[in-house]
Amino acid sequence: MAFSGKYELETHENFEPFMKAIGLPDDLIQKGKDIKSVSEIVQNGNSFKVTVTTGNKVLVNEFTVGQEAELETITGEKIKTVVTMEGNKLKVSLKGIESVTEVSADKIINTMTLGGIVYKRISKRV
């Protein structure tokens, strides 16, 4: 299934507890909880470019499945890691955070788990 497309955040669960757990300051958590983000994914075979725009913050990550890449986290930290693909799911570990992104019909679902906290983002194709 192709990931390419533009997606707008529809719902997210456990935003505040997750952001606190990763060390985001309270003022940024309060600002970010109601901002709708837009993700644009360009997939070319196993190569991906993911651009996430939240308010005036733009996060761009490029990677090829199965190859080491340097990815920027929500907190701005850059971490070397390897993204894997299993079926229609992209999986990556970033500093103890397990992230799974999958395409389901016209939605993209991103689930991030840190310890016992699960942060789920559902975005619809626009």
SEDREN-508429 format. One record per atom (N, C-alpha, C): residue number from 1; atom name; x, y, z. Coordinates in steps of 0.02 Angstrom, whole numbers, padded with zeros to 5 digits. Example, Ala and Ser with C-alpha at 12.3 -4.5 7.8 and 13.67 -1.06 7.14 Angstrom:
// residues 2
KOLPA  num  atomo       x       y       z
KOLPA    1      N   00660  -00284   00390
KOLPA    1     CA   00615  -00225   00390
KOLPA    1      C   00660  -00165   00390
KOLPA    2      N   00642  -00112   00354
KOLPA    2     CA   00684  -00053   00357
KOLPA    2      C   00645   00002   00394
END
This chain:
// residues 126
KOLPA  num  atomo       x       y       z
KOLPA    1      N   00042  -00059   00000
KOLPA    1     CA   00000   00000   00000
KOLPA    1      C   00044   00062   00000
KOLPA    2      N   00026   00111  -00040
KOLPA    2     CA   00067   00171  -00046
KOLPA    2      C   00053   00220   00012
KOLPA    3      N   00106   00247   00038
KOLPA    3     CA   00101   00296   00092
KOLPA    3      C   00094   00367   00064
KOLPA    4      N   00116   00378   00001
KOLPA    4     CA   00118   00446  -00026
KOLPA    4      C   00051   00482  -00020
KOLPA    5      N   00055   00545   00000
KOLPA    5     CA  -00004   00586   00006
KOLPA    5      C   00003   00639   00059
KOLPA    6      N  -00049   00680   00065
KOLPA    6     CA  -00051   00733   00115
KOLPA    6      C  -00106   00714   00164
KOLPA    7      N  -00090   00719   00229
KOLPA    7     CA  -00136   00697   00281
KOLPA    7      C  -00143   00752   00334
KOLPA    8      N  -00205   00763   00356
KOLPA    8     CA  -00217   00813   00408
KOLPA    8      C  -00238   00776   00472
KOLPA    9      N  -00208   00797   00529
KOLPA    9     CA  -00224   00766   00593
KOLPA    9      C  -00298   00772   00608
KOLPA   10      N  -00329   00715   00622
KOLPA   10     CA  -00400   00714   00638
KOLPA   10      C  -00410   00708   00713
KOLPA   11      N  -00377   00658   00744
KOLPA   11     CA  -00382   00649   00816
KOLPA   11      C  -00315   00626   00843
KOLPA   12      N  -00305   00638   00907
KOLPA   12     CA  -00247   00609   00941
KOLPA   12      C  -00265   00596   01014
KOLPA   13      N  -00238   00540   01039
KOLPA   13     CA  -00254   00517   01107
KOLPA   13      C  -00190   00517   01148
KOLPA   14      N  -00195   00538   01211
KOLPA   14     CA  -00139   00538   01259
KOLPA   14      C  -00083   00586   01240
KOLPA   15      N  -00100   00641   01207
KOLPA   15     CA  -00049   00690   01186
KOLPA   15      C  -00010   00717   01246
KOLPA   16      N  -00046   00744   01295
KOLPA   16     CA  -00012   00777   01352
KOLPA   16      C   00032   00730   01392
KOLPA   17      N   00008   00671   01413
KOLPA   17     CA   00052   00627   01452
KOLPA   17      C   00113   00604   01412
KOLPA   18      N   00104   00592   01347
KOLPA   18     CA   00161   00570   01306
KOLPA   18      C   00213   00625   01299
KOLPA   19      N   00189   00686   01284
KOLPA   19     CA   00236   00742   01275
KOLPA   19      C   00273   00758   01341
KOLPA   20      N   00239   00752   01398
KOLPA   20     CA   00272   00760   01463
KOLPA   20      C   00326   00707   01471
KOLPA   21      N   00310   00645   01453
KOLPA   21     CA   00357   00588   01461
KOLPA   21      C   00420   00597   01419
KOLPA   22      N   00414   00629   01360
KOLPA   22     CA   00474   00638   01319
KOLPA   22      C   00511   00703   01335
KOLPA   23      N   00483   00741   01384
KOLPA   23     CA   00519   00799   01408
KOLPA   23      C   00502   00865   01375
KOLPA   24      N   00446   00869   01339
KOLPA   24     CA   00426   00932   01309
KOLPA   24      C   00401   00979   01364
KOLPA   25      N   00422   01043   01364
KOLPA   25     CA   00400   01090   01415
KOLPA   25      C   00324   01101   01413
KOLPA   26      N   00294   01115   01472
KOLPA   26     CA   00222   01124   01477
KOLPA   26      C   00194   01177   01430
KOLPA   27      N   00231   01233   01422
KOLPA   27     CA   00204   01286   01378
KOLPA   27      C   00199   01262   01306
KOLPA   28      N   00246   01221   01283
KOLPA   28     CA   00242   01194   01214
KOLPA   28      C   00188   01142   01209
KOLPA   29      N   00177   01104   01262
KOLPA   29     CA   00123   01054   01262
KOLPA   29      C   00056   01089   01255
KOLPA   30      N   00046   01143   01294
KOLPA   30     CA  -00017   01179   01291
KOLPA   30      C  -00028   01210   01222
KOLPA   31      N   00026   01238   01193
KOLPA   31     CA   00020   01268   01126
KOLPA   31      C   00005   01215   01074
KOLPA   32      N   00036   01157   01080
KOLPA   32     CA   00032   01106   01028
KOLPA   32      C  -00029   01062   01029
KOLPA   33      N  -00065   01060   01086
KOLPA   33     CA  -00119   01011   01091
KOLPA   33      C  -00179   01025   01046
KOLPA   34      N  -00190   01088   01028
KOLPA   34     CA  -00247   01104   00985
KOLPA   34      C  -00228   01122   00914
KOLPA   35      N  -00164   01120   00898
KOLPA   35     CA  -00142   01137   00830
KOLPA   35      C  -00149   01076   00786
KOLPA   36      N  -00181   01085   00730
KOLPA   36     CA  -00188   01030   00682
KOLPA   36      C  -00124   01026   00641
KOLPA   37      N  -00096   00967   00636
KOLPA   37     CA  -00035   00961   00596
KOLPA   37      C  -00052   00928   00530
KOLPA   38      N  -00011   00944   00480
KOLPA   38     CA  -00018   00915   00413
KOLPA   38      C   00046   00877   00397
KOLPA   39      N   00038   00814   00377
KOLPA   39     CA   00095   00772   00358
KOLPA   39      C   00092   00761   00283
KOLPA   40      N   00150   00768   00251
KOLPA   40     CA   00155   00752   00180
KOLPA   40      C   00207   00698   00172
KOLPA   41      N   00187   00644   00141
KOLPA   41     CA   00233   00587   00131
KOLPA   41      C   00244   00577   00057
KOLPA   42      N   00308   00574   00038
KOLPA   42     CA   00325   00559  -00031
KOLPA   42      C   00364   00493  -00029
KOLPA   43      N   00335   00442  -00060
KOLPA   43     CA   00366   00375  -00062
KOLPA   43      C   00388   00360  -00132
KOLPA   44      N   00452   00340  -00139
KOLPA   44     CA   00479   00320  -00203
KOLPA   44      C   00512   00252  -00191
KOLPA   45      N   00475   00198  -00202
KOLPA   45     CA   00501   00132  -00186
KOLPA   45      C   00509   00126  -00111
KOLPA   46      N   00571   00113  -00088
KOLPA   46     CA   00585   00108  -00016
KOLPA   46      C   00611   00173   00014
KOLPA   47      N   00613   00226  -00026
KOLPA   47     CA   00637   00291  -00002
KOLPA   47      C   00577   00335   00016
KOLPA   48      N   00584   00369   00072
KOLPA   48     CA   00530   00411   00097
KOLPA   48      C   00555   00481   00115
KOLPA   49      N   00512   00530   00104
KOLPA   49     CA   00523   00597   00130
KOLPA   49      C   00459   00615   00167
KOLPA   50      N   00465   00629   00232
KOLPA   50     CA   00407   00644   00273
KOLPA   50      C   00414   00715   00299
KOLPA   51      N   00365   00758   00283
KOLPA   51     CA   00365   00827   00306
KOLPA   51      C   00304   00836   00350
KOLPA   52      N   00315   00856   00413
KOLPA   52     CA   00260   00868   00460
KOLPA   52      C   00261   00942   00478
KOLPA   53      N   00206   00976   00463
KOLPA   53     CA   00200   01047   00479
KOLPA   53      C   00149   01055   00535
KOLPA   54      N   00172   01083   00591
KOLPA   54     CA   00129   01095   00649
KOLPA   54      C   00137   01168   00667
KOLPA   55      N   00085   01208   00652
KOLPA   55     CA   00092   01281   00664
KOLPA   55      C   00148   01306   00619
KOLPA   56      N   00199   01339   00651
KOLPA   56     CA   00255   01364   00611
KOLPA   56      C   00316   01318   00614
KOLPA   57      N   00309   01260   00646
KOLPA   57     CA   00364   01212   00651
KOLPA   57      C   00358   01161   00595
KOLPA   58      N   00413   01152   00558
KOLPA   58     CA   00415   01103   00504
KOLPA   58      C   00469   01052   00519
KOLPA   59      N   00451   00989   00519
KOLPA   59     CA   00497   00934   00533
KOLPA   59      C   00502   00892   00469
KOLPA   60      N   00563   00885   00442
KOLPA   60     CA   00573   00847   00381
KOLPA   60      C   00621   00789   00395
KOLPA   61      N   00600   00729   00379
KOLPA   61     CA   00643   00670   00387
KOLPA   61      C   00643   00631   00321
KOLPA   62      N   00703   00611   00300
KOLPA   62     CA   00710   00570   00240
KOLPA   62      C   00746   00506   00259
KOLPA   63      N   00721   00450   00234
KOLPA   63     CA   00751   00385   00250
KOLPA   63      C   00735   00334   00196
KOLPA   64      N   00775   00281   00195
KOLPA   64     CA   00763   00224   00152
KOLPA   64      C   00754   00164   00197
KOLPA   65      N   00700   00126   00186
KOLPA   65     CA   00685   00068   00227
KOLPA   65      C   00745   00021   00229
KOLPA   66      N   00764   00000   00289
KOLPA   66     CA   00819  -00048   00298
KOLPA   66      C   00888  -00018   00300
KOLPA   67      N   00894   00048   00290
KOLPA   67     CA   00959   00081   00292
KOLPA   67      C   00961   00132   00349
KOLPA   68      N   01020   00138   00381
KOLPA   68     CA   01026   00187   00436
KOLPA   68      C   01014   00257   00410
KOLPA   69      N   00977   00296   00449
KOLPA   69     CA   00963   00366   00432
KOLPA   69      C   00963   00406   00496
KOLPA   70      N   00974   00471   00489
KOLPA   70     CA   00971   00516   00547
KOLPA   70      C   00903   00549   00545
KOLPA   71      N   00862   00535   00596
KOLPA   71     CA   00794   00562   00600
KOLPA   71      C   00789   00613   00656
KOLPA   72      N   00752   00666   00643
KOLPA   72     CA   00741   00717   00695
KOLPA   72      C   00677   00699   00733
KOLPA   73      N   00681   00703   00800
KOLPA   73     CA   00623   00687   00842
KOLPA   73      C   00580   00748   00853
KOLPA   74      N   00524   00738   00887
KOLPA   74     CA   00478   00792   00904
KOLPA   74      C   00514   00846   00945
KOLPA   75      N   00563   00825   00986
KOLPA   75     CA   00599   00872   01029
KOLPA   75      C   00657   00907   00994
KOLPA   76      N   00668   00889   00929
KOLPA   76     CA   00721   00921   00891
KOLPA   76      C   00787   00884   00893
KOLPA   77      N   00790   00830   00931
KOLPA   77     CA   00851   00789   00935
KOLPA   77      C   00858   00747   00872
KOLPA   78      N   00920   00737   00849
KOLPA   78     CA   00932   00696   00791
KOLPA   78      C   00962   00630   00813
KOLPA   79      N   00931   00575   00788
KOLPA   79     CA   00951   00508   00810
KOLPA   79      C   00961   00464   00749
KOLPA   80      N   01016   00426   00749
KOLPA   80     CA   01027   00377   00696
KOLPA   80      C   00988   00314   00712
KOLPA   81      N   00950   00290   00662
KOLPA   81     CA   00909   00230   00672
KOLPA   81      C   00893   00199   00605
KOLPA   82      N   00860   00142   00605
KOLPA   82     CA   00840   00107   00544
KOLPA   82      C   00765   00098   00546
KOLPA   83      N   00732   00119   00492
KOLPA   83     CA   00659   00109   00484
KOLPA   83      C   00649   00043   00447
KOLPA   84      N   00603   00002   00473
KOLPA   84     CA   00587  -00061   00439
KOLPA   84      C   00514  -00059   00415
KOLPA   85      N   00499  -00103   00367
KOLPA   85     CA   00430  -00106   00342
KOLPA   85      C   00406  -00178   00348
KOLPA   86      N   00347  -00185   00377
KOLPA   86     CA   00314  -00250   00382
KOLPA   86      C   00244  -00242   00354
KOLPA   87      N   00233  -00268   00294
KOLPA   87     CA   00168  -00260   00262
KOLPA   87      C   00155  -00187   00247
KOLPA   88      N   00100  -00160   00276
KOLPA   88     CA   00083  -00090   00266
KOLPA   88      C   00102  -00047   00326
KOLPA   89      N   00153  -00071   00365
KOLPA   89     CA   00174  -00035   00425
KOLPA   89      C   00247  -00016   00422
KOLPA   90      N   00261   00047   00440
KOLPA   90     CA   00330   00070   00448
KOLPA   90      C   00345   00069   00523
KOLPA   91      N   00402   00040   00543
KOLPA   91     CA   00418   00036   00614
KOLPA   91      C   00488   00066   00626
KOLPA   92      N   00494   00102   00682
KOLPA   92     CA   00558   00131   00700
KOLPA   92      C   00562   00140   00776
KOLPA   93      N   00622   00134   00803
KOLPA   93     CA   00634   00147   00874
KOLPA   93      C   00677   00209   00880
KOLPA   94      N   00655   00256   00922
KOLPA   94     CA   00692   00318   00934
KOLPA   94      C   00697   00329   01009
KOLPA   95      N   00755   00318   01038
KOLPA   95     CA   00766   00331   01109
KOLPA   95      C   00711   00302   01154
KOLPA   96      N   00697   00238   01145
KOLPA   96     CA   00648   00206   01188
KOLPA   96      C   00576   00214   01165
KOLPA   97      N   00565   00254   01112
KOLPA   97     CA   00498   00263   01085
KOLPA   97      C   00490   00214   01026
KOLPA   98      N   00439   00172   01030
KOLPA   98     CA   00424   00127   00974
KOLPA   98      C   00370   00161   00933
KOLPA   99      N   00384   00173   00869
KOLPA   99     CA   00336   00207   00825
KOLPA   99      C   00315   00160   00769
KOLPA  100      N   00250   00156   00759
KOLPA  100     CA   00222   00115   00704
KOLPA  100      C   00175   00160   00664
KOLPA  101      N   00186   00164   00599
KOLPA  101     CA   00143   00204   00555
KOLPA  101      C   00113   00158   00503
KOLPA  102      N   00046   00160   00496
KOLPA  102     CA   00014   00117   00447
KOLPA  102      C  -00039   00155   00409
KOLPA  103      N  -00049   00132   00346
KOLPA  103     CA  -00101   00161   00304
KOLPA  103      C  -00161   00115   00308
KOLPA  104      N  -00220   00145   00318
KOLPA  104     CA  -00282   00106   00320
KOLPA  104      C  -00335   00146   00282
KOLPA  105      N  -00353   00123   00223
KOLPA  105     CA  -00400   00158   00179
KOLPA  105      C  -00374   00229   00165
KOLPA  106      N  -00412   00281   00185
KOLPA  106     CA  -00391   00350   00172
KOLPA  106      C  -00361   00383   00234
KOLPA  107      N  -00339   00342   00281
KOLPA  107     CA  -00311   00369   00343
KOLPA  107      C  -00240   00342   00353
KOLPA  108      N  -00201   00379   00393
KOLPA  108     CA  -00136   00356   00414
KOLPA  108      C  -00137   00357   00490
KOLPA  109      N  -00117   00302   00520
KOLPA  109     CA  -00119   00295   00593
KOLPA  109      C  -00048   00288   00618
KOLPA  110      N  -00029   00332   00664
KOLPA  110     CA   00038   00330   00694
KOLPA  110      C   00029   00318   00768
KOLPA  111      N   00059   00263   00793
KOLPA  111     CA   00056   00245   00863
KOLPA  111      C   00127   00247   00892
KOLPA  112      N   00137   00287   00943
KOLPA  112     CA   00202   00292   00976
KOLPA  112      C   00195   00269   01048
KOLPA  113      N   00239   00224   01068
KOLPA  113     CA   00236   00196   01135
KOLPA  113      C   00301   00210   01172
KOLPA  114      N   00294   00236   01233
KOLPA  114     CA   00352   00249   01277
KOLPA  114      C   00332   00223   01346
KOLPA  115      N   00366   00169   01367
KOLPA  115     CA   00346   00139   01430
KOLPA  115      C   00274   00116   01425
KOLPA  116      N   00232   00138   01471
KOLPA  116     CA   00162   00119   01470
KOLPA  116      C   00117   00169   01436
KOLPA  117      N   00146   00221   01405
KOLPA  117     CA   00105   00274   01375
KOLPA  117      C   00101   00264   01300
KOLPA  118      N   00040   00261   01275
KOLPA  118     CA   00029   00252   01203
KOLPA  118      C  -00003   00316   01176
KOLPA  119      N   00031   00347   01128
KOLPA  119     CA   00006   00408   01096
KOLPA  119      C  -00014   00389   01025
KOLPA  120      N  -00078   00399   01009
KOLPA  120     CA  -00104   00378   00944
KOLPA  120      C  -00128   00439   00906
KOLPA  121      N  -00104   00445   00843
KOLPA  121     CA  -00124   00500   00798
KOLPA  121      C  -00158   00470   00737
KOLPA  122      N  -00217   00495   00721
KOLPA  122     CA  -00252   00473   00662
KOLPA  122      C  -00261   00534   00616
KOLPA  123      N  -00235   00527   00555
KOLPA  123     CA  -00240   00582   00506
KOLPA  123      C  -00277   00557   00445
KOLPA  124      N  -00317   00602   00414
KOLPA  124     CA  -00354   00583   00354
KOLPA  124      C  -00321   00615   00293
KOLPA  125      N  -00325   00578   00237
KOLPA  125     CA  -00296   00601   00174
KOLPA  125      C  -00336   00663   00151
KOLPA  126      N  -00300   00715   00129
KOLPA  126     CA  -00333   00776   00105
KOLPA  126      C  -00317   00788   00032
END
